[in-house]
């Protein structure tokens, strides 16, 4: 009967909506998890940079106390390492921004009605 067909179509559409809603929530959770992981990585990177700076300052102070000629060598080594870390950090930020943009685009597309 027509009513049975309409009811079946309605039920099918409701099921499809539930499935899409579930997929959207899974995508949002993946996005949140990704952001949490990357924020933790950035925090760890900052922490390591601070540790390196402290270690360098301690070594520099020790070298000055000893009148060591290695101060310039230590300084150059530190500046090189710091430059590498800053470059890595900037590249990581660019990568994260790109991934976040892609995930946000996926979220927008997933939220649009009629998207399969």
C-alpha positions in Angstrom: 0.0 0.0 0.0 1.0 3.6 -0.4 1.1 4.3 3.3 3.4 1.3 3.9 5.7 2.6 1.1 5.7 6.1 2.6 6.4 4.7 6.1 9.3 2.5 4.7 10.8 5.5 2.8 10.5 7.6 6.0 12.2 4.9 8.0 14.9 4.5 5.4 15.5 8.3 5.5 15.6 8.4 9.3 18.1 5.5 9.3 20.2 7.4 6.7 20.1 10.5 8.9 21.2 8.5 11.9 24.1 7.0 10.0 25.2 10.4 8.7 24.9 11.9 12.1 27.1 9.1 13.5 29.6 9.5 10.8 29.7 13.3 11.4 30.2 12.7 15.2 33.0 10.3 14.4 34.7 12.9 12.1 34.4 15.5 14.8 35.9 13.2 17.4 38.8 12.4 15.0 39.3 16.2 14.5 39.3 16.8 18.3 41.7 13.8 18.8 44.0 15.1 16.1 44.1 18.6 17.6 44.8 17.2 21.1 47.7 15.1 19.8 49.2 18.0 17.9 48.8 20.4 20.8 50.6 17.9 23.0 53.4 17.6 20.4 53.8 21.4 20.2 53.8 21.6 24.0 56.5 18.9 24.2 58.5 20.7 21.5 58.3 24.0 23.4 59.3 22.2 26.6 62.4 20.6 24.9 63.4 24.0 23.5 63.2 25.6 26.9 65.3 22.7 28.3 67.9 23.2 25.6 68.0 27.0 26.4 68.5 26.3 30.1 71.2 23.7 29.4 73.0 26.1 27.1 72.8 29.0 29.6 74.2 26.7 32.3 77.0 25.5 30.0 77.7 29.1 28.9 78.0 30.3 32.5 80.3 27.3 33.3 82.5 28.2 30.3 82.7 31.8 31.4 83.7 30.8 34.9 86.4 28.6 33.5 87.5 31.3 31.0 87.0 28.6 28.3 87.6 29.5 24.7 84.8 27.1 23.7 82.1 29.7 24.5 81.8 30.7 20.8 81.7 27.1 19.7 79.0 26.3 22.2 77.1 29.4 21.2 77.2 28.5 17.5 76.2 24.9 18.2 73.3 26.1 20.3 72.2 28.7 17.7 72.3 26.0 15.0 70.2 23.6 17.0 67.8 26.3 18.0 67.4 27.4 14.4 66.7 23.7 13.4 64.1 23.4 16.1 62.4 26.7 15.1 62.3 25.5 11.5 60.8 22.2 12.5 58.3 24.0 14.7 57.3 26.3 11.9 57.0 23.4 9.5 54.9 21.5 12.0 52.6 24.5 12.5 52.1 24.9 8.7 51.4 21.1 8.4 48.9 21.3 11.3 47.1 24.4 9.8 46.8 22.5 6.5 45.4 19.4 8.2 43.0 21.4 10.3 41.7 23.3 7.2 41.2 19.9 5.5 39.4 18.5 8.5 37.2 21.6 8.8 36.4 21.4 5.1 35.4 17.7 5.6 33.2 18.7 8.5 31.5 21.4 6.5 30.9 19.0 3.6 29.6 16.3 6.0 27.2 18.8 7.5 25.7 19.9 4.2 22.3 18.3 3.5 22.2 15.8 0.7 25.8 14.9 0.9 26.4 11.1 0.7 
